[in-house]
Amino acid sequence: MKLSRLFRPQDRRFWLMILLNLLSAILAWVLRTYPLVPLATAVVAVFALGNAALGMFVAYDLMRDDTPEPADGPGSGR
């Protein structure tokens, strides 16, 4: 597992991870900013936690992916 595998702008999972974590931050901001009824608070909190958990799972999946990274050095054939 390498942390450098997390940053992959060409991979769709990277953008999904960014989107999910951004949405979780927005939902957490809504929870802190607006007074909601208890049911709405619970629904928004569940969505925020679910998005955060799914984003962490995608990040873990990106880091443990065993596909070879493209080599950008001498002798790489480019």
C-alpha positions in Angstrom: 0.0 0.0 0.0 1.4 3.3 -1.1 0.1 6.7 -0.3 1.4 8.0 -3.7 -1.2 5.8 -5.4 -4.0 7.9 -3.9 -3.4 10.8 -6.4 -4.6 9.5 -9.8 -6.4 12.2 -11.7 -6.9 9.8 -14.7 -8.8 7.3 -12.5 -12.6 7.7 -12.0 -12.3 6.4 -8.5 -10.1 9.4 -7.6 -12.8 11.8 -8.6 -15.5 9.8 -6.9 -13.4 9.9 -3.7 -13.1 13.7 -4.0 -16.8 14.1 -4.7 -17.8 12.0 -1.8 -15.5 13.7 0.7 -16.6 17.1 -0.5 -20.3 16.2 -0.2 -19.6 14.9 3.4 -18.0 18.2 4.3 -21.0 20.1 2.9 -23.5 17.9 4.8 -21.5 18.4 8.0 -21.5 22.2 7.4 -25.3 22.1 6.9 -25.7 20.2 10.2 -23.6 22.8 12.0 -25.2 25.8 10.4 -28.9 25.3 10.2 -31.3 24.2 12.9 -33.1 21.2 11.6 -35.8 19.0 13.1 -34.5 15.8 14.7 -35.5 13.6 11.8 -33.9 15.8 9.2 -30.8 16.0 11.4 -30.6 12.2 11.6 -31.1 11.8 7.8 -28.4 14.3 6.9 -26.0 12.9 9.5 -26.5 9.3 8.2 -25.8 10.6 4.6 -22.7 12.5 5.8 -21.3 9.5 7.6 -22.1 7.2 4.8 -20.4 9.5 2.3 -17.3 9.7 4.5 -17.2 5.9 4.9 -17.6 5.3 1.2 -14.9 7.9 0.4 -12.5 6.3 2.8 -13.2 2.9 1.3 -12.5 4.3 -2.2 -9.3 5.9 -0.9 -8.2 2.5 0.6 -9.1 0.8 -2.7 -6.9 3.3 -4.6 -4.0 2.8 -2.3 -4.0 -1.0 -2.4 -4.6 -1.3 -6.2 -1.9 -3.5 -7.7 -2.0 -2.2 -11.2 1.4 -1.0 -12.4 1.9 2.8 -12.5 3.2 4.2 -15.8 6.9 4.9 -15.7 8.0 8.4 -16.7 11.7 8.0 -16.8 14.6 7.1 -19.1 13.9 4.0 -21.0 10.2 4.1 -20.5 9.7 4.1 -24.3 8.2 7.6 -24.5 
